[in-house]
Amino acid sequence: MSEYFKTGKLVATYGLKGELVFKHHLGKKTSLKGLEAIFIEEKKDSFIPYFIQSTQIKNDSETYLKLEQVDTREAAHRLCPREVWLEAADFKKFAAKSAPISLLGFTMIQDDTILGEVLEVIEQPHQVLCTILFNGRETLIPINEAFLEKVDSKNRKVYVQLPDGLLDIYK
């Protein structure tokens, strides 16, 4: 089974022929050239591929998509707003190395203790939050200059020094 990463959302329709606006968190302008399909989660852990007919850059964080068999504005509207997922290999190809979303799948470590794998990256205007599974519970960890020690891209590890008591509420 393939591994998928949530990379953004279909946020709007564009034009009359079924084009969509894909708002992504890939960290750079991209036309997604060479990408064959995006995936939409219909049910938990059940991803449906939508094959790409054409793409065009709108701005740094948005790309116009034309999907096969989505030929009307109404058909495109049914896909909004839906989360877009990419297979792991495609995600690594299109995500900027410096983009916060590139931390997906990294192991979060504090003081030589593994806290968990980064399952989701939530970008907010003032901070970035990483979701990990800590003690069997979904845990939000803020990532900023004060807490981030280093990122080891080669070994897919992110080292943090969290404030005292932050993890106590999840024990």
N, CA and C of each residue as an Amber inpcrd file, in Angstrom:
protein
   513
   0.8380000  -1.1920000   0.0000000   0.0000000   0.0000000   0.0000000
   0.8780000   1.2480000   0.0000000   0.4990000   2.2220000  -0.7660000
   1.2540000   3.4660000  -0.8560000   1.0390000   4.3220000   0.3820000
   2.0230000   5.1780000   0.6370000   1.9050000   6.1460000   1.7100000
   1.5170000   7.4780000   1.0780000   0.5850000   8.1940000   1.7020000
   0.0810000   9.4500000   1.1500000   0.3400000  10.5830000   2.1260000
   0.5630000  11.7890000   1.5590000   0.7660000  12.9860000   2.3610000
  -0.2430000  14.0480000   1.9500000  -0.9020000  14.6460000   2.9440000
  -1.8440000  15.7270000   2.6760000  -1.0460000  16.9750000   2.3190000
  -1.3420000  17.5440000   1.1500000  -0.5290000  18.6630000   0.6680000
  -1.3000000  19.9440000   0.4450000  -2.6120000  19.8970000   0.5610000
  -3.3910000  21.1010000   0.3320000  -4.8520000  20.7800000   0.1460000
  -5.5420000  21.6850000  -0.5510000  -6.9910000  21.5720000  -0.6720000
  -7.4490000  22.1520000  -2.0000000  -8.4780000  21.5510000  -2.5700000
  -9.1590000  22.1490000  -3.7210000 -10.0880000  23.2050000  -3.1420000
  -9.8440000  24.4640000  -3.4590000 -10.5600000  25.5390000  -2.7680000
 -11.6380000  26.2210000  -3.5950000 -11.5610000  26.1110000  -4.9280000
 -12.5420000  26.8210000  -5.7500000 -12.5480000  26.2600000  -7.1690000
 -13.6300000  26.5950000  -7.8680000 -13.6690000  26.2790000  -9.2990000
 -13.1510000  27.4930000 -10.0570000 -12.7710000  27.2660000 -11.3140000
 -12.2410000  28.3480000 -12.1350000 -12.7050000  28.0890000 -13.5580000
 -13.3260000  29.0540000 -14.1570000 -13.7800000  28.8950000 -15.5350000
 -15.0270000  28.0270000 -15.6260000 -15.3670000  27.6270000 -16.8490000
 -16.6110000  26.8950000 -17.0910000 -16.3930000  25.4330000 -17.4800000
 -15.1480000  25.0150000 -17.6160000 -14.8690000  23.6710000 -18.1250000
 -14.3310000  22.7100000 -17.0670000 -14.5950000  22.9850000 -15.7840000
 -14.2150000  22.0600000 -14.7250000 -12.8410000  22.2800000 -14.1260000
 -12.2390000  23.4360000 -14.3560000 -10.9380000  23.7020000 -13.7480000
 -11.1150000  23.9650000 -12.2550000 -10.0650000  23.6420000 -11.5020000
 -10.0800000  23.8160000 -10.0510000  -8.8690000  24.6210000  -9.6040000
  -9.0020000  25.2780000  -8.4450000  -7.8780000  25.9620000  -7.8260000
  -7.4000000  25.0790000  -6.6740000  -6.1360000  24.6500000  -6.7710000
  -5.5080000  23.8190000  -5.7500000  -4.6000000  24.6990000  -4.9060000
  -4.9610000  24.9010000  -3.6320000  -4.1300000  25.6720000  -2.6980000
  -3.2330000  24.6760000  -1.9760000  -1.9300000  24.7880000  -2.2150000
  -0.9890000  23.8050000  -1.6660000  -0.0420000  24.4200000  -0.6500000
   0.6250000  23.5330000   0.0850000   1.6140000  23.9350000   1.0920000
   2.9810000  23.3670000   0.7330000   3.2780000  23.3220000  -0.5510000
   4.5230000  22.7140000  -1.0120000   5.7290000  23.6330000  -0.8560000
   5.4850000  24.8940000  -0.5490000   6.5810000  25.8060000  -0.2450000
   7.2560000  26.4670000  -1.4330000   6.7200000  26.2700000  -2.6250000
   7.2950000  26.9180000  -3.8070000   6.2600000  26.9230000  -4.9180000
   6.4670000  27.8290000  -5.8760000   5.6200000  27.8520000  -7.0700000
   5.7920000  26.5380000  -7.7980000   4.7100000  25.9450000  -8.2430000
   4.8420000  24.7070000  -8.9940000   3.6730000  24.5240000  -9.9420000
   3.9930000  24.0160000 -11.1200000   2.9390000  23.6650000 -12.0750000
   2.5970000  22.1900000 -11.9450000   3.3010000  21.4920000 -11.0560000
   3.1110000  20.0500000 -10.8600000   3.3980000  19.2650000 -12.1350000
   4.2900000  19.7870000 -12.9540000   4.6350000  19.1400000 -14.2200000
   5.1580000  17.7280000 -13.9610000   4.5840000  16.7790000 -14.6570000
   4.9850000  15.3900000 -14.5090000   4.1490000  14.6090000 -13.5120000
   3.3120000  15.2930000 -12.7500000   2.4390000  14.6060000 -11.7940000
   1.2560000  14.0080000 -12.5490000   1.0380000  12.7150000 -12.3790000
  -0.0380000  12.0440000 -13.0970000  -1.3870000  12.1780000 -12.4090000
  -1.3810000  12.0950000 -11.0620000  -2.6610000  12.0790000 -10.3560000
  -2.5400000  12.7010000  -8.9750000  -3.6660000  13.2380000  -8.5160000
  -3.8260000  13.6390000  -7.1240000  -4.7760000  12.6290000  -6.5040000
  -4.8320000  12.5850000  -5.1920000  -5.7110000  11.6350000  -4.5090000
  -6.6060000  12.3820000  -3.5410000  -7.8630000  11.9330000  -3.4840000
  -8.8340000  12.4970000  -2.5510000  -9.3230000  11.3530000  -1.6730000
  -9.3410000  11.5910000  -0.3620000  -9.7470000  10.5610000   0.5900000
 -11.2770000  10.5260000   0.6550000 -11.8510000   9.4620000   0.0950000
 -13.3040000   9.3080000   0.1090000 -13.7880000   8.8090000   1.4710000
 -13.1200000   7.7890000   1.9930000 -13.3630000   7.2620000   3.3330000
 -12.0070000   7.1680000   4.0120000 -11.9900000   6.9880000   5.3150000
 -10.7210000   6.9080000   6.0470000  -9.7980000   5.8750000   5.3980000
  -8.6090000   6.3120000   5.0330000  -7.5710000   5.4750000   4.4130000
  -7.9940000   4.8470000   3.0900000  -8.9400000   5.4660000   2.3890000
  -9.3590000   5.0020000   1.0660000  -9.2300000   6.1750000   0.0960000
  -8.1940000   6.1310000  -0.7230000  -7.8660000   7.2590000  -1.5950000
  -8.2570000   6.9710000  -3.0360000  -8.9470000   7.9190000  -3.6560000
  -9.3920000   7.8010000  -5.0410000  -8.4920000   8.6880000  -5.9100000
  -7.8840000   8.1200000  -6.9600000  -7.0390000   8.9460000  -7.8280000
  -7.8750000   9.7800000  -8.8020000  -7.4450000  10.9950000  -9.0210000
  -8.0020000  11.8740000 -10.0460000  -6.8410000  12.2420000 -10.9490000
  -6.9470000  11.8540000 -12.2180000  -5.8410000  12.0390000 -13.1410000
  -5.8260000  13.4620000 -13.7060000  -4.6260000  14.0140000 -13.7940000
  -4.4490000  15.4000000 -14.2060000  -4.3660000  15.4930000 -15.7240000
  -5.1900000  16.3800000 -16.2690000  -5.1750000  16.6450000 -17.7040000
  -4.2190000  17.7830000 -18.0250000  -4.2880000  18.8600000 -17.2160000
  -3.3800000  19.9900000 -17.4130000  -3.2850000  20.7940000 -16.1120000
  -2.2200000  21.5970000 -16.0260000  -2.0110000  22.4560000 -14.8600000
  -1.4670000  23.8030000 -15.3180000  -1.6060000  24.7900000 -14.4470000
  -1.0540000  26.1150000 -14.7140000  -0.8250000  26.8090000 -13.3760000
   0.3120000  27.4600000 -13.2220000   0.6190000  28.1700000 -11.9800000
  -0.2800000  29.3970000 -11.8520000  -0.8770000  29.5750000 -10.6770000
  -1.6420000  30.7860000 -10.3880000  -0.7700000  31.7590000  -9.5880000
  -0.1810000  31.2820000  -8.4860000   0.7350000  32.0900000  -7.6780000
   1.6190000  31.1520000  -6.8500000   2.2960000  31.6770000  -5.8280000
   3.2340000  30.8630000  -5.0370000   2.5940000  29.6620000  -4.3640000
   1.3340000  29.7760000  -4.0010000   0.7080000  28.6900000  -3.2400000
  -0.5390000  28.1080000  -3.9080000  -0.8240000  28.5100000  -5.1460000
  -2.0030000  27.9910000  -5.8340000  -1.6770000  27.6020000  -7.2730000
  -2.3180000  26.5280000  -7.7100000  -2.1480000  26.0230000  -9.0670000
  -3.5240000  25.6850000  -9.6290000  -3.7510000  26.0460000 -10.8860000
  -4.9800000  25.6340000 -11.5600000  -4.8200000  24.1860000 -12.0090000
  -5.8410000  23.3670000 -11.7660000  -5.8340000  21.9620000 -12.1860000
  -7.0190000  21.6880000 -13.0850000  -6.7840000  20.9310000 -14.1320000
  -7.8720000  20.3940000 -14.9570000  -7.7410000  18.8820000 -14.8440000
  -8.7670000  18.2540000 -14.2890000  -8.7500000  16.8100000 -14.0590000
  -9.5410000  16.0900000 -15.1440000  -9.1030000  14.8970000 -15.4860000
  -9.8240000  14.0860000 -16.4660000 -11.2160000  13.7690000 -15.9220000
 -12.1930000  13.7640000 -16.7940000 -13.5930000  13.4310000 -16.5030000
 -14.2620000  14.4110000 -15.5420000 -13.6550000  15.5720000 -15.3370000
 -14.2940000  16.6700000 -14.6070000 -14.3960000  17.7890000 -15.6270000
 -15.5620000  17.8330000 -16.3530000 -15.6750000  18.6970000 -17.5260000
 -16.6450000  19.8590000 -17.3770000 -17.2860000  19.9700000 -16.2090000
 -18.2160000  21.0780000 -16.0060000 -17.8950000  21.7660000 -14.6830000
 -18.3500000  22.9860000 -14.5930000 -18.1700000  23.7490000 -13.3490000
 -18.8490000  23.0260000 -12.1830000 -20.0130000  22.4220000 -12.4450000
 -20.7690000  21.7200000 -11.4020000 -19.9960000  20.5000000 -10.8950000
 -19.4020000  19.7370000 -11.8190000 -18.6170000  18.5560000 -11.4290000
 -17.4050000  18.9870000 -10.5950000 -16.7740000  20.0770000 -10.9830000
 -15.6280000  20.5890000 -10.2370000 -16.0640000  21.0830000  -8.8590000
 -17.2320000  21.7200000  -8.7980000 -17.7340000  22.2570000  -7.5360000
 -17.9450000  21.1520000  -6.4990000 -18.3040000  19.9450000  -6.9460000
 -18.5120000  18.8180000  -6.0190000 -17.2100000  18.3870000  -5.3400000
 -16.0720000  18.7630000  -5.9080000 -14.7840000  18.4050000  -5.3180000
 -14.2520000  19.4710000  -4.3530000 -14.9820000  20.5630000  -4.1980000
 -14.5510000  21.6570000  -3.3180000 -15.3790000  21.6600000  -2.0370000
 -14.8410000  21.9600000  -0.9130000 -13.4230000  21.9510000  -0.5730000
 -13.0280000  20.5400000  -0.1310000 -12.1030000  19.9430000  -0.7780000
 -11.6280000  18.5990000  -0.4350000 -10.1110000  18.6380000  -0.2840000
  -9.6150000  17.8720000   0.6670000  -8.1720000  17.7490000   0.8940000
  -7.5410000  16.9760000  -0.2560000  -6.3400000  17.3820000  -0.6540000
  -5.5990000  16.7250000  -1.7240000  -4.3850000  16.0210000  -1.1240000
  -4.1950000  14.7890000  -1.5390000  -3.0870000  13.9580000  -1.0570000
  -2.2140000  13.5720000  -2.2420000  -0.9150000  13.4230000  -1.9850000
   0.0220000  12.9400000  -2.9970000   0.7080000  11.6910000  -2.4590000
   1.0810000  10.7940000  -3.3810000   1.8670000   9.6420000  -2.9710000
   3.2220000  10.1320000  -2.4780000   3.8570000   9.3600000  -1.6160000
   5.1060000   9.7730000  -0.9790000   6.1750000  10.1910000  -1.9880000
   6.3570000   9.4310000  -3.0430000   7.3990000   9.7510000  -4.0310000
   7.1110000  11.0870000  -4.7130000   5.8490000  11.3340000  -5.0580000
   5.4790000  12.6020000  -5.6900000   5.6210000  13.7570000  -4.7080000
   5.2450000  13.5230000  -3.4540000   5.3570000  14.5570000  -2.4330000
   6.8130000  15.0040000  -2.3040000   7.7320000  14.0430000  -2.2200000
   9.1520000  14.3750000  -2.0750000   9.6740000  15.1290000  -3.2890000
   9.1400000  14.8250000  -4.4460000   9.5730000  15.4730000  -5.6860000
   9.1320000  16.9410000  -5.7460000   7.9270000  17.2400000  -5.2620000
   7.3660000  18.5870000  -5.4320000   7.4900000  19.4950000  -4.2130000
   7.6890000  18.9660000  -3.0090000   7.7760000  19.8060000  -1.8110000
   9.1570000  20.4430000  -1.7100000   9.1880000  21.7180000  -1.3950000
  10.4560000  22.4140000  -1.1810000  11.0980000  21.8740000   0.0880000
  12.4080000  21.7200000   0.0670000  13.1180000  21.1710000   1.2370000
  12.9550000  22.0570000   2.4630000  12.7950000  23.3630000   2.2530000
  12.6770000  24.2930000   3.3690000  11.2290000  24.5180000   3.8160000
  10.2730000  23.9490000   3.1150000   8.8660000  24.1410000   3.4630000
   8.5320000  23.3460000   4.7260000   7.7450000  23.9290000   5.6310000
   7.3590000  23.1930000   6.8320000   6.7250000  21.8350000   6.5290000
   5.9690000  21.7330000   5.4450000   5.2970000  20.4850000   5.1180000
   6.2900000  19.3590000   4.8200000   7.5350000  19.7120000   4.5130000
   8.5410000  18.6810000   4.2490000   8.8920000  17.8890000   5.5050000
   8.4370000  18.3350000   6.6870000   8.6700000  17.6000000   7.9370000
   7.7530000  16.3790000   8.0870000   6.7750000  16.2290000   7.2080000
   5.8860000  15.0720000   7.2750000   6.6880000  13.7810000   7.2170000
   6.3800000  12.8720000   8.1290000   7.0700000  11.5870000   8.1620000
   8.3620000  11.6030000   8.9570000   8.8260000  12.7750000   9.3850000
  10.0370000  12.8530000  10.2080000   9.7310000  12.3470000  11.6140000
  10.7490000  11.8910000  12.3060000  10.6260000  11.4750000  13.7040000
  10.9860000  12.6630000  14.5760000  10.1040000  13.0100000  15.5330000
  10.3570000  14.1320000  16.4360000  11.0310000  13.5980000  17.6960000
  12.1430000  14.2530000  18.0900000  12.9560000  13.7910000  19.2080000
  13.2320000  14.9510000  20.1540000  13.1380000  14.6490000  21.4750000
  13.5350000  15.6140000  22.5030000  14.4090000  14.8920000  23.5130000
  15.5820000  15.4060000  23.7870000  16.5120000  14.8170000  24.7630000
  16.7030000  13.3180000  24.5460000  17.0010000  12.9120000  23.3350000
  17.2220000  11.5020000  22.9660000  15.9990000  10.6110000  23.1680000
  14.8210000  11.2050000  23.3520000  13.5800000  10.4430000  23.4870000
  12.7280000  10.6820000  22.2530000  12.2810000   9.5890000  21.6320000
  11.4110000   9.7160000  20.4590000  10.0130000  10.0820000  20.9270000
   9.5190000  11.2150000  20.4410000   8.1710000  11.6580000  20.7970000
   7.1310000  11.0530000  19.8570000   7.4700000  10.9200000  18.5750000
   6.5360000  10.3550000  17.5980000   6.8560000  10.8310000  16.1970000
   6.1210000  10.2950000  15.2480000   6.2790000  10.6690000  13.8460000
   5.3750000  11.8490000  13.5330000   5.8700000  12.7800000  12.7290000
   5.0750000  13.9320000  12.3080000   4.0320000  13.4430000  11.3020000
   2.7550000  13.5000000  11.7020000   1.6530000  13.0010000  10.8830000
   1.0040000  14.0840000  10.0440000   1.0680000  15.3220000  10.5500000
   0.4320000  16.4370000   9.8490000   1.1630000  17.7170000  10.2130000
   1.2270000  18.6360000   9.2690000   1.8110000  19.9540000   9.5110000
   0.7300000  20.9810000   9.2290000   0.4390000  21.8010000  10.2330000
  -0.5960000  22.8220000  10.1170000   0.0950000  24.1810000  10.1300000
  -0.0090000  24.8800000   9.0070000   0.6180000  26.2000000   8.9060000
  -0.4080000  27.2620000   9.2660000  -0.0970000  28.0250000  10.3020000
  -0.9410000  29.1320000  10.7180000  -0.1530000  30.4160000  10.5050000
  -0.8430000  31.5610000  10.4970000  -0.1230000  32.8110000  10.2180000
   1.0630000  33.0810000  11.1440000   0.9550000  32.7070000  12.4340000
   2.0040000  33.0600000  13.3830000   2.8730000  31.8950000  13.8120000
   2.4870000  30.6570000  13.4470000   3.2900000  29.5140000  13.8490000
   2.9520000  28.2890000  13.0180000   3.8020000  27.2970000  13.1500000
   3.5820000  26.0110000  12.5040000   3.3420000  24.9930000  13.6090000
   2.3270000  24.1540000  13.4440000   2.0370000  23.0920000  14.4000000
   2.2520000  21.7460000  13.7230000   2.8740000  20.8260000  14.4350000
   3.0300000  19.4590000  13.9350000   2.1620000  18.5420000  14.7870000
   1.4410000  17.6590000  14.1280000   0.6540000  16.6580000  14.8300000
   1.4810000  15.3820000  14.9040000   1.6190000  14.8510000  16.1300000
   2.2980000  13.5700000  16.3280000   1.3870000  12.6820000  17.1610000
   1.6710000  11.4040000  17.1990000   0.9670000  10.4700000  18.0710000
   1.8790000  10.2470000  19.2710000   1.5060000  10.8190000  20.4260000
   2.3080000  10.7370000  21.6440000   1.4930000  10.0280000  22.7090000
   2.0110000   8.9170000  23.2220000   1.2830000   8.1000000  24.2130000
  -0.1090000   7.7280000  23.7120000  -0.2100000   7.4470000  22.4150000
  -1.4830000   7.0060000  21.8430000  -2.4840000   8.1180000  21.6080000
  -2.0830000   9.3650000  21.8090000  -2.9980000  10.4910000  21.6190000
  -2.4290000  11.4690000  20.6060000  -3.3230000  12.0410000  19.7850000
  -2.8970000  13.0820000  18.8550000  -2.4420000  14.2860000  19.6590000
  -1.2380000  14.7550000  19.3520000  -0.6330000  15.8340000  20.1130000
  -0.1520000  16.9150000  19.1520000  -0.4670000  18.1630000  19.4550000
  -0.0170000  19.2990000  18.6400000   1.2370000  19.8910000  19.2650000
   2.2880000  19.9710000  18.4490000   3.5630000  20.5130000  18.9030000
   3.8720000  21.7740000  18.0850000   4.0140000  22.9280000  18.7600000
   4.3740000  24.1370000  18.0240000   5.8450000  24.0830000  17.6000000
   6.1090000  24.4810000  16.3790000   7.4780000  24.5210000  15.8660000
   7.8180000  25.9820000  15.5840000   8.7640000  26.4930000  16.3340000
   9.2390000  27.8620000  16.1210000  10.7030000  27.9420000  16.5250000
  11.2900000  29.1150000  16.3830000  12.7120000  29.2890000  16.6740000
  13.0760000  28.8780000  18.0970000  12.1870000  29.1270000  19.0460000
  12.4930000  28.8380000  20.4420000  12.5230000  27.3320000  20.7420000
  11.7310000  26.5390000  20.0370000  11.6100000  25.1090000  20.3510000
  12.3980000  24.2100000  19.4060000  12.6720000  24.6700000  18.1990000
  13.3350000  23.8460000  17.1980000  14.8470000  23.9090000  17.3850000
  15.4700000  22.7410000  17.6280000  16.9220000  22.6950000  17.7750000
  17.5950000  22.4680000  16.4320000  17.1780000  21.4040000  15.7140000
  17.7490000  21.1650000  14.3870000  16.8810000  20.1920000  13.6180000
  17.0460000  20.2220000  12.3100000  16.3640000  19.2990000  11.4140000
  17.4380000  18.4980000  10.6910000  17.3680000  17.1790000  10.8410000
  18.2980000  16.2670000  10.1700000  17.5530000  15.6380000   8.9960000
  17.6300000  16.3060000   7.8310000  16.8940000  15.8550000   6.6470000
  17.3600000  14.4890000   6.1670000  18.6610000  14.2430000   6.2760000
  19.2090000  12.9740000   5.7980000  18.6060000  11.7830000   6.5510000
  18.4990000  11.8990000   7.8790000  17.9680000  10.8080000   8.7080000
  16.4880000  10.9850000   9.0480000  15.8700000  12.0370000   8.4880000
  14.4460000  12.3200000   8.6700000  14.0770000  12.4520000  10.1550000
  14.8350000  13.3140000  10.8490000  14.5930000  13.5580000  12.2720000
  14.5180000  15.0600000  12.5240000  13.6360000  15.4300000  13.4380000
  13.5430000  16.8270000  13.8550000  13.7160000  16.8510000  15.3740000
  14.6940000  17.6480000  15.8260000  15.0210000  17.7270000  17.2390000
  14.4030000  18.9880000  17.8320000  13.6970000  18.8110000  18.9500000
  13.0300000  19.9380000  19.5990000  13.3990000  19.9760000  21.0760000
  13.2370000  21.1490000  21.6750000  13.3530000  21.3250000  23.1220000
  12.1030000  22.0840000  23.5490000  11.1070000  21.3340000  23.9980000
   9.7990000  21.9050000  24.3180000   9.7920000  22.4650000  25.7360000
   8.9410000  23.4490000  26.0000000   8.8670000  24.0190000  27.3530000
   8.3390000  22.9820000  28.3520000   8.7930000  23.1050000  29.5900000
   8.3620000  22.1980000  30.6550000   6.8290000  22.2160000  30.7580000
   6.2570000  21.0350000  30.8690000   4.8090000  20.9110000  31.0650000
   3.9860000  20.7820000  29.8000000   4.5660000  21.0760000  28.6350000
   3.7740000  21.0170000  27.3970000   3.2530000  19.6150000  27.1240000
   4.0790000  18.6100000  27.3230000   3.6530000  17.2360000  27.0510000
   2.9030000  16.5930000  28.2270000   2.9650000  17.2240000  29.3980000
   2.3100000  16.6490000  30.5790000   0.7980000  16.4900000  30.4110000
   0.1840000  17.3690000  29.6380000  -1.2770000  17.2820000  29.4510000
  -1.6760000  16.0910000  28.5890000  -0.6940000  15.4750000  27.8940000
  -0.9730000  14.3300000  27.0430000  -0.5820000  13.0090000  27.6930000
  -0.1810000  13.0210000  28.9380000   0.2200000  11.7770000  29.6270000
  -0.9430000  11.1350000  30.3140000
